[in-house]
Amino acid sequence: MTRGGALAVNALLFQGGWFLCVLGGSPWALVATPLILLVHWRWLARPGEWRWWLGLLLAGIVVDGGLVAVGGIEMEGSLPLWLWALWPLFATTLHHCLAWLWRYRALAIACGALGGPLSYLSGAALAGVEIRPWALAIEAIVWAGLCAGLAQYLGRRRASGHRRRAIGSSRDDADQE
């Protein structure tokens, strides 16, 4: 598969998973997310990428679980499994269709601060979930901070990988985690 094809597949898998989780709720998320992660792992993932999936899943449980617990996000059901499933799906994009973003820290922060809450708003509208305005503000801060950290860490790693390539190492060695 070409690099462009892999990026398109990555973006489509993420977006398809997002819609399945939001529209189908937890039952669909419990089926779709592992399948998407498996497909990603088999054909697209880099060594060690699963750690990002797990780390962001845990972050989602803390952030969104906390907002559900304090009433910032109101939904039917006891656990927002479908909401938590979106976090590892997002993690599949970090080294692929969103990899370019981490070189531009200010843009990454802006995309996090705007894109995070907009994703929650659109998901809430489709899933019949209520999100308090103050919870959206918290999501904006969380996602801006998350994207700032990703830009700091992944942007620096990509830059050092580009320098290593310039002196003769392979592309695969430079991009691995």
Disulfide bonds with the S-S distance in Angstrom:
none
